[in-house]
């Protein structure tokens, strides 16, 4: 815009750089540079005078430039932009791509915080970087950003979904690199910013990798060797789902047909139910098998409803979306029936939960105070996720039992686990965690 002001000054008979500099209040060296550029573009022409001084005049081309500029009017607008707290840059994010903090809590997704956490102070100095971000926005792409005045309106905190790829050196386990893929593309800017901010150390990724409570380490090589081939398990699972769907369709059909037709369908319903029972029995009879993400929540519900002697749950986080009224009611019934219940939880300070989540934790603490057969303790450092129900089964997994629903419609969560029905292994897992939870519970009294 200085080009325009200098041209207008020359048109107003301020003929040299000294006069223009004094009028505009900017250094004469700056005016010299701009006038040189205007001469090169053909907007100004140098004119010699009788006193040997050089004056300048606006050329025909310069007059046209001024005429075009006169049709451009400045406009003050409020624009909505995003500020990337990791790369410290301005960007434009579509609303459909924004995840709210409560979405992360609901689906137990790791937050990569801003480094540093302080929000930006927006002002004229950000004009260039904001202008670059706005060039990709259709409604502002044909506009020229003159200057940024200040921040206006309310700030909103949101997140963009990314996949974090963690690489650990085989030869040097201490060498760990984190890479981020956003919308299917690796972002080197975020990789570098995360590394410079020491994000590995600050959010505890190193500890989680080194932690001995990984599903595989809890089971051991010998038990893992007994795990049935996944393709075989998948085939039985598909058979189970097929018979379940067939039985459901027959029952729905029987509910709306005549009495005579219903009797004809009875044999088909009975046969489908028998085959479903056989398939489920075959699936449950596998001593060590892989669990898909959507199989976890039904197993937890089953444990809460049918455990008759013991129930153990180990989970890093507790969320009210899982530990709700139904959960607490079922837990009370188990305790009233004399079932020994053990819940161990907690990793770090966990300040991310909302008030409702802390209330759920408090309600569990009250139940523990009311029932001698309920041991509830904050472990503070567990990454393990374990479920034991009676002598029936134990599950060691990456699924967060008390903070994630396991919705099969959210395919990006690949929280798989291993289910064990071998009694000595069930007893071992139960005893290991019972001792740990009880020792911490007694030391905190």
C-alpha positions in Angstrom: 0.0 0.0 0.0 3.0 2.4 0.4 3.3 2.4 -3.4 -0.2 3.9 -3.6 0.6 6.6 -1.0 3.9 7.6 -2.7 2.1 7.8 -6.1 -0.6 10.1 -4.6 2.1 12.3 -3.0 3.8 12.8 -6.3 0.5 13.5 -7.9 -0.1 16.1 -5.2 3.1 18.0 -6.3 5.4 16.6 -3.6 8.1 16.2 -6.2 11.1 14.6 -4.4 11.8 11.9 -1.8 12.6 14.3 1.0 9.1 15.9 0.7 7.3 12.6 0.5 9.3 11.2 3.5 8.4 14.2 5.6 4.7 14.1 4.6 4.3 10.3 5.2 6.5 10.2 8.3 8.6 7.3 7.0 12.4 7.1 6.5 13.7 8.7 3.3 15.6 5.5 2.4 12.3 3.6 2.3 10.8 6.2 0.0 13.9 6.0 -2.2 13.4 2.2 -2.6 9.7 2.5 -3.4 10.2 5.3 -5.9 12.9 3.3 -7.6 10.4 0.4 -7.9 7.7 2.7 -9.3 10.2 4.1 -11.9 11.1 0.5 -12.9 7.4 -0.4 -13.3 6.7 2.7 -15.4 4.5 4.4 -12.9 6.9 7.3 -12.2 9.3 9.2 -14.4 12.3 11.3 -13.4 12.2 14.9 -14.6 15.3 17.1 -14.7 14.9 20.8 -13.5 16.9 24.0 -14.2 18.4 23.7 -10.7 19.8 20.2 -11.5 17.5 18.6 -9.0 15.6 15.5 -9.9 11.8 15.7 -9.6 9.3 12.9 -10.3 6.1 12.9 -12.2 3.3 10.4 -12.5 3.2 8.7 -15.9 0.1 7.7 -17.9 0.6 4.2 -16.6 0.8 5.5 -13.0 -2.4 7.5 -13.6 -4.1 4.2 -14.6 -2.7 2.5 -11.5 -4.1 5.2 -9.3 -7.4 5.0 -11.1 -7.6 1.3 -10.5 -6.7 1.7 -6.8 -9.4 4.3 -6.4 -11.9 1.6 -7.1 -10.6 -0.5 -4.2 -12.0 0.3 -0.8 -10.8 -1.0 2.5 -13.2 -3.1 4.6 -12.9 -4.2 8.2 -14.0 -7.8 8.8 -13.9 -10.4 11.5 -12.4 -13.7 10.1 -12.5 -17.1 11.8 -9.1 -18.8 11.7 -7.4 -21.7 13.6 -4.1 -21.5 15.3 -2.1 -24.6 15.5 -0.8 -24.8 19.1 2.0 -27.3 18.1 3.4 -25.6 14.9 2.5 -22.1 16.1 1.0 -21.2 12.7 -2.4 -20.0 11.5 -4.5 -22.2 9.3 -8.0 -22.9 8.2 -9.9 -25.9 9.5 -13.3 -27.0 8.2 -15.9 -27.4 10.9 -16.5 -31.0 10.1 -12.8 -31.7 10.9 -12.9 -30.3 14.4 -13.0 -32.5 17.5 -14.1 -30.9 20.8 -12.3 -31.7 24.1 -15.3 -33.8 25.2 -15.1 -35.9 22.0 -11.6 -36.9 23.1 -12.7 -37.7 26.6 -15.7 -39.7 25.3 -13.6 -41.9 23.0 -10.5 -41.9 25.1 -8.3 -40.4 22.5 -4.8 -39.1 23.5 -4.5 -35.3 23.4 -1.4 -33.7 22.0 -1.3 -30.4 23.9 -0.1 -27.0 22.7 3.6 -26.3 23.4 3.7 -23.8 25.0 0.1 -23.7 26.3 -0.3 -19.9 26.2 -2.6 -18.7 23.4 -1.3 -16.3 20.7 -1.5 -12.6 21.0 -2.9 -11.4 17.6 -1.9 -8.1 16.2 -0.4 -6.3 13.1 2.7 -8.4 13.3 0.7 -11.4 12.3 -0.6 -9.9 9.1 1.8 -11.8 6.8 1.2 -15.2 8.3 -2.6 -14.7 8.5 -2.7 -13.5 4.9 -0.9 -16.6 3.8 -3.5 -18.8 5.5 -6.4 -16.8 4.0 -5.3 -17.3 0.4 -6.8 -20.8 0.5 -10.2 -19.5 1.6 -12.6 -18.9 -1.3 -14.4 -15.9 0.2 -11.2 -14.0 0.9 -8.8 -15.3 -1.8 -9.4 -12.2 -4.0 -9.0 -9.8 -1.1 -5.7 -8.3 0.0 -5.2 -8.3 3.8 -4.0 -4.8 4.7 -3.4 -5.3 8.4 -4.6 -7.4 11.3 -6.1 -5.2 14.1 -6.6 -7.6 17.0 -8.3 -10.7 18.3 -12.1 -10.3 18.3 -14.7 -12.6 19.9 -14.3 -15.8 21.8 -11.6 -18.3 21.5 -12.6 -22.0 21.0 -10.4 -25.0 21.7 -10.7 -27.9 19.3 -8.5 -30.7 17.9 -7.8 -32.2 14.5 -7.6 -36.0 14.3 -4.2 -37.5 13.5 -2.6 -40.9 13.6 0.5 -41.0 15.7 3.2 -43.4 14.5 5.8 -44.2 17.2 9.1 -45.7 16.0 11.6 -47.4 18.4 15.0 -48.4 17.3 15.7 -52.1 17.6 19.4 -51.6 18.3 18.9 -48.5 20.5 15.6 -48.7 22.4 16.2 -45.3 23.9 15.9 -43.8 20.4 12.2 -43.1 19.8 10.7 -41.0 17.0 7.0 -39.9 16.7 5.5 -39.0 13.4 2.0 -37.6 12.7 -0.2 -38.4 9.8 -3.0 -35.9 9.2 -5.7 -36.7 6.7 -3.6 -39.6 5.4 -0.4 -37.5 4.9 2.7 -37.4 7.2 3.2 -33.9 8.5 6.9 -33.1 8.9 6.0 -29.7 10.4 4.2 -31.4 13.3 6.9 -34.0 13.7 9.6 -31.4 14.1 7.5 -29.1 16.4 6.7 -32.1 18.6 10.3 -33.1 18.8 11.5 -29.6 19.6 8.9 -29.3 22.3 10.1 -32.6 23.9 6.6 -33.9 23.5 7.8 -37.5 24.0 8.8 -36.8 27.5 6.0 -34.4 28.4 3.1 -36.7 27.5 4.7 -39.9 28.7 5.0 -41.8 25.4 8.4 -43.2 26.4 7.0 -44.5 29.6 4.1 -46.2 27.9 6.4 -48.0 25.4 8.8 -49.1 28.2 6.1 -50.1 30.5 6.0 -53.8 31.4 2.2 -53.9 31.5 1.8 -54.3 27.7 -0.7 -57.1 26.8 2.0 -59.3 25.3 4.3 -59.0 28.3 1.5 -59.9 30.8 0.7 -63.1 28.9 4.2 -64.4 28.1 5.5 -66.2 25.1 4.3 -69.7 26.0 0.7 -68.6 26.4 0.8 -66.5 23.2 1.9 -69.5 21.3 -1.4 -71.2 22.3 -3.4 -68.3 20.8 -5.6 -69.7 18.0 -5.0 -68.5 14.5 -6.9 -65.3 13.9 -8.3 -66.4 10.6 -9.8 -69.5 12.3 -11.3 -67.3 15.0 -12.7 -64.9 12.4 -14.4 -67.7 10.6 -16.1 -68.9 13.7 -17.1 -65.3 14.6 -18.6 -64.8 11.2 -20.6 -68.0 11.5 -21.9 -66.8 14.9 -22.9 -63.5 13.5 -24.6 -65.1 10.5 -26.7 -67.4 12.7 -27.5 -64.5 15.1 -28.8 -62.4 12.2 -30.7 -65.4 10.8 -32.4 -66.0 14.2 -33.3 -62.3 14.6 -34.8 -62.2 11.1 -36.9 -65.3 11.8 -38.1 -64.0 15.1 -39.1 -60.7 13.6 -41.0 -62.5 10.8 -42.7 -64.8 13.3 -44.0 -61.8 15.3 -46.1 -60.5 12.3 -47.4 -63.6 10.6 -50.5 -65.7 11.3 -50.6 -68.4 14.0 -50.4 -71.1 11.4 -47.4 -69.5 9.7 -45.7 -69.0 13.1 -45.9 -72.7 13.8 -44.3 -73.4 10.4 -41.4 -71.0 11.4 -41.0 -72.6 14.8 -38.7 -75.4 13.5 -36.6 -72.9 11.6 -36.2 -70.7 14.7 -35.3 -73.7 16.8 -32.7 -74.9 14.3 -31.1 -71.4 14.0 -31.0 -71.1 17.8 -29.3 -74.5 18.0 -26.7 -73.6 15.4 -26.1 -70.2 17.1 -25.6 -71.9 20.4 -23.1 -74.4 18.9 -21.1 -71.6 17.2 -21.0 -69.5 20.4 -19.9 -72.5 22.4 -17.2 -73.2 19.9 -16.0 -69.6 20.1 -16.0 -69.6 23.9 -14.3 -73.0 24.0 -11.1 -71.6 22.4 -8.6 -71.4 25.3 -6.7 -68.4 24.0 -8.1 -66.2 21.3 -8.0 -62.6 19.9 -10.9 -60.3 20.8 -12.1 -57.6 18.4 -12.8 -54.1 19.8 -16.6 -54.5 19.7 -16.4 -57.8 21.7 -15.1 -56.1 24.8 -18.1 -54.1 26.1 -20.4 -57.1 26.0 -17.9 -59.1 28.0 -17.7 -56.4 30.7 -21.6 -56.3 30.8 -21.7 -60.0 31.1 -19.2 -60.0 33.9 -21.2 -57.4 35.8 -24.4 -59.4 35.4 -23.2 -63.0 35.9 -20.0 -63.1 38.0 -20.7 -65.3 41.1 -17.5 -65.3 43.1 -14.9 -62.8 41.8 -14.6 -59.9 39.4 -11.4 -57.9 38.7 -11.1 -54.8 36.5 -7.9 -52.9 35.8 -8.3 -49.8 33.7 -6.2 -46.6 33.5 -9.1 -44.2 33.3 -12.6 -43.9 34.7 -15.3 -42.0 32.8 -18.9 -41.3 33.7 -20.0 -42.5 30.2 -19.1 -46.0 31.3 -19.4 -46.0 35.1 -23.0 -44.8 34.9 -26.1 -45.6 36.9 -26.6 -48.9 35.3 -23.0 -49.9 35.9 -23.2 -48.8 39.6 -26.5 -50.6 40.1 -25.1 -53.9 38.7 -22.0 -53.5 40.8 -24.1 -53.1 44.0 -26.0 -56.3 43.2 -22.8 -58.2 42.8 -21.5 -56.8 46.1 -24.8 -57.6 47.9 -24.5 -61.2 46.6 -21.1 -61.6 48.2 -19.0 -61.4 45.0 -15.4 -60.2 45.7 -14.8 -57.2 43.4 -11.4 -55.6 42.7 -11.0 -52.4 40.7 -7.6 -50.9 40.1 -7.2 -47.7 38.1 -5.2 -44.6 37.5 -2.3 -43.3 35.4 -0.6 -40.1 36.4 -2.7 -37.3 37.8 -5.4 -37.6 35.2 -6.6 -34.0 35.3 -8.4 -34.3 32.0 -11.7 -35.7 33.4 -14.8 -33.6 33.8 -16.7 -33.1 37.0 -19.0 -36.0 36.1 -16.0 -38.3 35.7 -14.7 -37.4 39.2 -18.2 -38.0 40.6 -18.2 -41.5 39.1 -14.8 -42.1 40.8 -16.2 -40.8 44.1 -19.2 -43.1 43.9 -17.0 -46.1 43.5 -15.0 -44.9 46.5 -18.2 -44.7 48.6 -19.2 -48.2 47.5 -15.7 -49.5 48.6 -16.2 -47.9 52.0 -19.6 -49.6 52.4 -18.6 -53.1 51.3 -15.7 -55.1 52.7 -15.7 -57.3 49.6 -15.0 -54.3 47.3 -11.3 -53.3 46.9 -10.9 -50.0 45.0 -7.5 -48.4 44.6 -5.7 -45.9 42.5 -2.6 -47.5 41.1 -1.3 -44.3 39.5 1.0 -45.9 37.0 -0.9 -48.6 35.2 -1.2 -49.0 31.5 -2.7 -52.5 31.9 -6.3 -53.3 31.0 -7.4 -56.5 32.5 -10.8 -58.2 33.2 -11.3 -61.4 35.2 -14.7 -63.0 35.8 -14.9 -66.0 38.1 -13.0 -68.9 36.6 -14.7 -68.3 33.3 -12.3 -66.0 31.5 -9.6 -63.3 31.7 -9.0 -60.7 29.1 -5.7 -58.8 28.7 -6.1 -56.0 26.2 -5.5 -52.4 25.1 -9.2 -51.7 25.5 -9.9 -49.2 28.3 -12.7 -51.0 30.2 -14.0 -48.0 32.3 -13.5 -45.2 29.8 -14.3 -46.5 26.2 -17.6 -47.9 24.9 -16.1 -49.9 22.1 -18.5 -48.6 19.4 -18.0 -50.8 16.3 -19.1 -47.8 14.2 -15.9 -46.0 15.0 -13.4 -48.1 13.0 -10.3 -46.0 13.7 -10.1 -47.6 17.2 -8.2 -50.9 16.9 -8.3 -51.9 20.6 -7.9 -55.6 20.4 -7.2 -58.0 23.2 -6.6 -61.6 24.2 -9.2 -63.8 26.0 -8.0 -66.7 28.1 -10.2 -69.5 29.5 -7.4 -71.6 31.0 -8.0 -71.6 34.8 -4.3 -71.6 36.0 -3.7 -68.5 33.9 -6.9 -66.8 35.0 -5.8 -67.5 38.7 -2.3 -66.1 38.0 -3.6 -62.8 36.5 -6.2 -62.4 39.3 -3.6 -63.1 42.1 -1.0 -60.7 40.6 -3.3 -57.8 40.4 -5.2 -58.5 43.6 -2.0 -58.4 45.6 -1.0 -55.1 43.9 -4.4 -53.4 44.4 -4.7 -54.6 48.0 -1.2 -53.4 49.0 -1.9 -49.9 47.6 -5.3 -49.8 49.2 -4.0 -50.7 52.6 -1.0 -48.3 52.3 -3.4 -45.4 51.6 -5.5 -45.9 54.7 
